[in-house]
Amino acid sequence: HVANANNTGPKSWGAAVSTELMRWEQLPHAINPYPNVMGREGLHTIWSGSAVVDVHNALGKQVGDTKTLFALYTATDPVGFFQGAAYSTDRGRTWTKINDGKPVIPHQEGFSKGQRDPRIVYFEPDDCYITIMMIGGPERKVRLWKSTDLLTWEPFLDIPNKAAECIDLYSVAVDGAPKTRKWVFAAANAHYEV
């Protein structure tokens, strides 16, 4: 959201907590704009993304019994957006940018400048994390990456003609059978596929 203005300005990730999901306590901002790390003028502002609980300590940052939170976010850049990452070891109260905010998934050359909205999920059958996001380009592609350590991301699938904002990917049980699952691909425009 835009933290310092009513309409436009540098975006950041806000944070709030609740014990019953009705009343919320505002926390300090989670991930704020930061100076350009690509050698250019200006700030990287923080657009959308997603976060997961690092249940298997893949990042290796867990402190005691408190599981690490890992966030993958879009950072703006005049040449092309990239995906940065941050983690929290105190239940989301404070966040540390990985590699000082440098890309963990760099801008994908030959596609849209505004590549954004990484959605991260844990994929239990392969014991890895998967992220999906819009990279666009002439074929309006989305790309999937996988990682076992949350730092190194390997692309493994491009899907044409699916580019949309805020893509989501999640599995659901079929007919109430927990072991029979289907994956749902959804987007902000309310379109989805199973």
C-alpha positions in Angstrom: 0.0 0.0 0.0 1.0 3.6 -0.2 2.0 4.4 3.4 2.8 8.1 3.2 0.0 9.5 1.0 -3.7 9.2 0.3 -3.4 8.3 -3.4 0.0 7.7 -5.0 3.6 7.4 -3.9 6.1 4.7 -3.0 4.4 1.4 -2.1 5.4 -0.7 0.9 4.1 -3.8 2.7 2.1 -3.0 5.7 1.6 -5.3 8.7 -1.1 -6.0 11.2 -2.0 -8.8 13.7 -5.2 -10.1 15.1 -6.2 -12.9 17.5 -9.8 -13.2 16.1 -9.6 -11.6 12.6 -12.1 -8.9 13.4 -10.0 -6.3 15.3 -6.5 -5.6 14.0 -3.4 -4.0 15.6 -1.2 -2.0 13.1 2.5 -2.9 13.3 5.4 -1.0 11.8 5.6 -1.5 8.0 7.1 -4.8 7.1 9.0 -4.2 3.9 9.7 -0.6 2.8 11.1 1.1 -0.3 14.8 1.1 -0.5 17.6 2.7 -2.5 18.1 1.2 -6.0 20.6 -1.8 -5.8 21.0 -2.0 -9.6 23.2 1.1 -9.9 20.4 3.5 -10.9 18.7 6.5 -9.3 15.6 6.3 -7.2 14.0 3.7 -5.0 12.8 0.2 -5.4 9.2 0.3 -4.3 7.5 -2.8 -3.0 4.6 -4.2 -4.9 2.7 -7.4 -4.4 3.9 -10.8 -3.6 3.3 -13.5 -1.0 4.8 -15.2 2.0 5.0 -18.7 3.5 6.0 -20.3 6.8 9.3 -22.0 6.3 8.1 -25.2 8.1 11.2 -27.3 7.2 13.7 -24.5 7.8 14.9 -24.5 4.2 16.3 -21.0 4.6 18.2 -22.1 7.7 17.2 -19.0 9.7 14.9 -20.5 12.3 15.5 -19.3 15.9 14.3 -21.7 18.6 10.8 -23.0 18.0 9.6 -20.0 16.1 9.2 -20.8 12.4 10.7 -18.4 9.9 8.4 -16.4 7.6 9.7 -16.0 4.0 8.3 -13.3 1.7 8.8 -13.0 -2.1 7.9 -9.5 -3.3 8.1 -7.5 -6.5 10.6 -4.6 -6.5 10.1 -1.9 -9.1 13.0 -0.8 -11.3 13.0 1.6 -14.3 14.5 -1.1 -16.6 12.4 -4.0 -15.4 10.8 -5.3 -12.2 12.5 -8.1 -10.2 11.6 -10.3 -7.3 13.3 -9.7 -4.0 12.9 -11.6 -0.8 12.9 -11.0 3.0 12.5 -13.1 6.1 11.3 -12.7 9.6 12.3 -14.8 12.7 10.0 -13.0 15.1 6.5 -13.8 13.7 6.5 -10.9 11.2 7.4 -8.1 13.6 10.6 -7.3 11.8 11.9 -8.3 8.3 15.4 -8.7 6.9 15.9 -8.3 3.1 17.9 -11.2 1.6 21.1 -10.1 -0.2 20.3 -6.5 0.8 17.3 -6.4 -1.5 19.1 -7.7 -4.7 17.0 -10.0 -6.9 16.5 -13.6 -6.0 14.5 -13.9 -9.2 15.9 -11.4 -11.7 14.0 -9.6 -14.4 13.3 -12.1 -17.2 14.7 -10.6 -20.4 12.4 -10.5 -23.5 9.2 -10.3 -21.5 7.1 -7.5 -20.0 8.8 -4.8 -18.0 6.3 -5.1 -15.1 6.8 -8.7 -14.2 5.1 -9.1 -10.8 2.9 -10.7 -8.2 5.0 -13.8 -7.2 2.8 -16.4 -5.5 4.8 -18.9 -3.4 3.5 -22.3 -2.2 5.1 -25.4 -0.6 4.8 -28.5 -2.9 5.0 -31.5 -0.6 5.4 -34.3 -3.2 8.7 -32.8 -4.4 9.7 -31.3 -1.0 10.2 -27.9 -2.6 8.7 -24.4 -2.9 7.1 -23.3 -6.1 6.4 -19.7 -7.2 4.3 -18.6 -10.1 4.0 -15.2 -11.6 3.2 -13.2 -14.7 6.1 -12.5 -17.0 3.9 -11.4 -20.0 5.5 -10.7 -23.4 4.0 -11.5 -26.8 2.7 -14.8 -25.6 1.3 -13.4 -22.3 3.2 -16.1 -20.3 3.3 -17.1 -16.7 6.3 -18.8 -15.4 6.8 -21.3 -12.6 10.1 -21.7 -10.6 11.1 -24.2 -7.9 13.5 -24.0 -5.0 14.6 -26.2 -2.1 16.4 -23.4 -0.2 14.2 -20.3 -1.0 17.3 -18.6 -2.4 18.0 -20.4 -5.7 15.1 -20.4 -8.1 15.0 -22.6 -11.1 12.4 -22.0 -13.9 10.7 -25.2 -14.9 7.5 -24.3 -16.8 6.1 -21.5 -19.0 2.4 -21.4 -19.6 1.3 -19.1 -22.6 -1.8 -17.0 -22.7 -2.4 -16.9 -18.9 -0.8 -13.5 -17.9 -2.9 -11.8 -15.3 -2.4 -9.9 -12.1 -2.1 -11.5 -8.7 -2.0 -15.1 -9.9 -2.8 -17.7 -7.3 -2.0 -21.4 -7.2 -3.4 -23.7 -4.6 -4.6 -27.3 -4.2 -8.0 -28.5 -3.0 -9.3 -31.9 -2.0 -11.7 -33.5 -4.5 -15.0 -34.6 -3.2 -13.8 -34.5 0.4 -10.9 -37.0 -0.2 -7.9 -35.3 1.3 -5.4 -37.4 -0.7 -7.1 -36.7 -4.0 -6.1 -33.2 -4.9 -6.5 -30.8 -7.8 -4.5 -27.6 -8.4 -6.4 -24.4 -9.0 -4.9 -21.6 -11.0 -6.7 -18.3 -10.3 -6.2 -14.6 -10.9 -7.4 -11.2 -9.7 -9.9 -11.0 -12.5 -11.8 -13.9 -10.9 -11.0 -16.3 -13.7 -9.8 -19.7 -12.6 -8.9 -23.2 -14.0 -8.6 -26.5 -12.3 
